[in-house]
Amino acid sequence: MVYSGGQALTGKHDAWLRRQGQPALTGPGTRAAFDCDHEAVLATTARKDRLDDRIAAMAADSQFTPMARRPRGQDTRARSRNEAIELRQRTGPPHAS
């Protein structure tokens, strides 16, 4: 499965992933693995969002505020995530050793 509907880790992506997984994940073990990993992604995304909010609040009123408000290029976190997705699409999923 390759998602091409926009940015990953969004509500739209999550809905797509669930729709794709429903018919494919019929075995109880496969379903349990998907659910476990999906829950981990949701928890990690929520934790990242909370951290982003805290960083934004600190950056809004600190000695580093002028530097934090300076215009920048593309978000490096998004760029790194996109590069990781592209690499995985080219090479396939990692294999357990």
Buried (B, 14 or more C-beta within 10 A) or exposed (E): EEBEEEEBBEEEBBEBBEEEBEEEBEEEEEBEEBEEEBEEEEEEEEEEEEEEEEEEEEBEEEEEEEEEEEEEEEEEEEEEBBEEBEEEEEEEEEEEE
